[in-house]
Amino acid sequence: MEVIKLHHPYQKAMIPDDDVVLVLGFFDGVHRGHQEVIEKGKQIAHERNLKLAVMTFNQHPAVVFSKVKETPIKYLSTLKQKEVLMKNLGVDYLYEVAFTSAFAGQDPQKFVDEYIVALHGKVAVVGFDYTYGGKGKDADVDHLPIYAKNRFETVVVSEKTKDSEKISSSRIRQLLSEGDLEAANELLGYVYETKGTVIHGDARGRTLGYPTANILIDHDILLPKEGVYANEIFVGNKWYQAMGSIGHNDTFEANRPLTVELNILDFDQDIYGEKVKVRWYHLLRGQVAFSSAEELIQQLEQDKENTCKYFELIK
C-alpha cells in the first residue's frame, strides 16, 4: 500500500496515474461499519480491474472548527494504526489529506473536481451519511451524482447496525468510557489497541510485589474508563498477558496525575524506553482507594487470578 499525504492545494504530480475506486471518509478506528464501506469498494475494484484507494484526513474535521475551551478530540486510532488497518483490508493507495481551513473552505463542486475526479476516481464509494466540500445541505450523498457530471459513478453504502443501533465511532467512544470493552471490541471488529512508550514511574508496584510498566500514551488517544483491566502487551516482538490499571493511585496520595500501568504476567525484563502496544480486553473492576498497602496487595492477588481466568475462558 502506498501512503500519499496531500496538503491543499496539492501538486498534481503526486497523484498516481491509475484509475481507482475511491472510498471516502474519516474512518476513526476503522470499525465494522467502515470496513463494510471499504469492502464494498474492494469488491467493485476487483470486478472492474481498478485499484482501490481510500481518502481520509490527518485530523478530525472538528479540530479546525473547535474553540480553545472545548473538549479536545480523542481518537480511536492514530494515523499509523489506521494505515495498518487499511493495508490489512487490501487498500492500494491511502490518501491522507491535511484537514485545514483552506481545504474545508472549498465548495462541494471544487471538492469533487479536486479530490475525486483529479484523483482518477471512476467510482466513489461513501457511507450513507458522508458529507464533503464545506457545510450545507447540498454537500451530501444525494447531491454527489450532480457534482459528478457523469465523470464517475457514486455508490452509497447503507447504515450498518448492531442491536438496532448504528455502528459509529461515537458509539464506540461511549462504550469505552463506560468500560464495556466487549461491546466496543465487537463493534470495532478487533480488540481495542493503544500504543505508547514505557517510562519510569515511582516503582511502588515493585515494592508491593507487582512491578508495573508505566505507559506514556499520546494525549489525543482515547483511553477506556478508569479501572483495572485484563490486557495484552506487545514488547520484544511478543504478546504477553497483563493486568492493567488506568487511574490516579489514590491509595498512596491524593490528586495524582492519571497513569496507565501494566503488570506483565510471567515477565521480568527492563523495558524502559520501549515502544509497546496494549490491547484492552475486559474491565475487571473499578478503581478503589484502599486503606492500607496490605489490603491493596490482597486485591492485586485477586486481580491476577481473575486475569488468568479471563484468558483461560477466551482461549
N, C-alpha and C positions, 0 to 999 in steps of 0.2 A: 504494500500500500504506500502510495506517495502522499505526503502531507504538504499542502500548499497554503502558505499564510498570505492573506491578502489584506492590504490597507487601502481604503478608499481615498483617492482614485488609484487603482492598481495599474500595473504595466501589462498590456495585452500579451506580451511575450511570456508571461508567467503561466499562461493557460495552455495545457496540453491540446494537441490537435484533435484528439479522439472525440467522436460523438458519444454522448453519455445519457444514461438515465440519471437524472439529478434528484436526489431526495433532500428535502429542506426541513430544517427545524433546529431548535437549540439542543435538544436531547440530553438534558442534565440527568445523569445516572444511566442513560441508555437502557431504560426499563422495558418491560414486556410490551407495553404499548408502542414505544419507539421501535423495538425490534420488529414488530409486525409491519410497520411502515417501511423499514429498511428491507425486510424480507420481500415485501411486495415489489420494491424497486429492483431487488436482485433477481426476482423471477422474470420481470419484464426484460431486464438487461440480458439474461440468458436466452430468452425466447427470440430477441431481436439482434443478438450478437453485438451488443453495445457494452461499453464499460460502465461500471457502477460508481457514481460519485455522490458524495454527501457534502452538503454545505451546512456548517454550524458557525457559532460565534466564539470569540476568545473570552467573552464575559457575558453575564446575563444582561439583556436589554435594560432591565430595571436600574442597573448601575448608572447608566447615563442620565436617567431622569430622577434619581434619588436625591434627597436633600441630606445635609450633614447629620441632622438629628434622627433620621430614620434608621431602623434596624438594618444593619448590613446584610447582604445576601450571603447565605450559607449554601454551599454546593454539595451535591451528592457525589460528584466526580470531578477530579482535576482534568485539565486538558490531556495530560499524559494517560490517565486512566481511560478517558474517552477514546483516545487513539487506539489503545489496546483492544477495547471492546469493539470498535469499528473494524479493526483489522480482522478480528475473530469472526465477524459477520460477513467477511468477504468483500469489503469495500476496496475499490481500486484507487480512487482519488478522494482525499478528505480535504475540503476547503475550510480553513479556519479564518473567518473574516473578523477583523478588528471592529467591534461594535462601538462606533464613535458617533458624536452628534452629526458629523458630516454624512456618515453612512445612513444614520437614522432619518436624516432630513430629506432623503430622496422621495420623490413622489412615486406612486406604485408603478407607473409606466417605465420610469427610468430604472427602477429596481429590476423589473422584469427584463428590460433590454440589456442591462449591465451584468446581472447576476444569475440569469437563466440562459437567455439567448447567447450572450457573449461567452458563456462557459460551455457552449456547444450542447446545451440540453435539448434533446429530442423528445424526452418525456420528463415532465416534472411530477414527482410523487410527493404528496403532502398529507398531513393529518387533517381531519375534518375542521379543526379549529385554528389552522395556521393563518397568521397574518404577516404582512410584509409592507415594505415601502412607506414607512411613516404611519400615522394614525388616521383613523376614519373608517367609515362603513364600507368604502369602496376598496379597501385593502384586505379583502378576504378571499376565500377559495371560490366563492361564487363568481367573482369578477376576474379571476385569473385567466380563464379562457378568452375573455375580451382583450386583455392586455397581451395575450399570446399572439393574436393576429395570425392564427393558423401556422405559426412557426414551430410550435411544439404541442404535444398532447398533454393534457392535465389528468392525473389520476388522483382521486381523493380517497383516502383510507378512512373508514368509519371508526367510530369510538370503540375502544377495547375496554371491556369491563371485567370486574371480578366481584362477585356477590352483589350484583346490580349497581355497582359504583364504578365510575371511570377510573382507570389506572392512570395516575398522574404523578408527576414529581412532587407536587404539593401534598398529595395524599400520603406518599411515602415519607416525606419530611414529618408529617404529623404522627405517623406510626412510630418513627424513630424517636420523636420527642416524648412519646408515651412508653417507650421501651418495648414495644411489640415487634421484636426482631423477626419472629417467624412470619408475621403478616407482611412486613416490609420486604423481607427476602423473597417471599412468594411473588410479590408484585415486580420486584427487580428481575427475577429470573436467575439470580445468583446471590451469594452471601455478601452482604454489605461489607465494603473494604475501605480502610483508610491507610494512608501512608504517613511515615514520619521518621524522625531521627532519634536515636537513643541518646539521652543526655543524663548528666549527673543530677541526682536528687539528694535528699538528706540522709539516705542509707538507713532509714529507720526500719524498713522491711527486713533488712539483713539481720538486725538485732532481734527481731521477732521470730526469725527462722523462716521467713518468707521473703527472700530478696526479690525486688521488682526492677524491671526495666522501665525507666521513665521515658515516655514517648512524647516528643515535641511534634504536635500536629499543626499543619497550616491553619492559620486563624480563620480562613474563609471556608473551611470544610466542616460540614455538619457532623457533630457527634451525637450519638444516642443520649437519652436522658441519664442523669447521674445515677450510678448504681454499680453493682458487681455483676460481671458477665462471664459466660463461657466463650472463650476466644480461641483462635489460632493465630500464630505469629510466624511470619516468614523471615528467617535470618540465616545467612550462610547457605543459601540455596536449598533450604529445607523448611517444611512447615512443622511447627511444634504446637501441641495443645497448651493452653494457658488459661489462667483466670485473671480477668482484667477489672480494673476499677476506674471509674470516672467520678471524681469528687474532690473535696477540699481537705480531707484528712482532719475532720473536726475533732476527732478523739484527742489529739495532741495539742491543738492550737486553733483558736477561732480566727475567722476571716483570712484563711489561707487561699492562695490562688487555685483555680481549677487545674487538676493534673490528670494525666492518663498514665496508669501504671499497670504493668503486666507481670504476674508471677508465672514464669515459664516452667511447666512441669518437666521433670527429668532433664534438667539443663543446668549447667554450671560453667559458663564462659563469660569472659569480659567482652562486652559488645558495645561499649561507649563509642559513639560516632557512626555506628552502623545505620544504614537506611533500611527500614523494615516495612513490611506490610502487615496489617492487622485485620482479621476477619471477625465480625461480630455476629455470633450465633444466637445467644439466648440470655435474657436477663435472669440472673439467679435471685437477686434481692435488691431492695433499695439501699441507699446509704443510711447508716446509723452512727451516731456518736456514742461510743462505748464508755463505760465508767472507769475502765482500767485496761492496761495492756493485756492482762491475763484473759479478760473477757473477750478482747479482740482476737487473741490467738485461738481461743476455742472456736470462735466464729470462722476464722480463716481455715481451720481444720475441716469444719463442716462445708465451707465453700469449695475446698479442694475435692472433698468426697463427692459433692454434688456435680462438680465439673466433670470428674471422671465418669460418673454415672450417666451424665448427659451424652458424652461422646460414645459411650458404650451403646446407648439406646439408638443413636442415629447411624451407627455403622451399618 
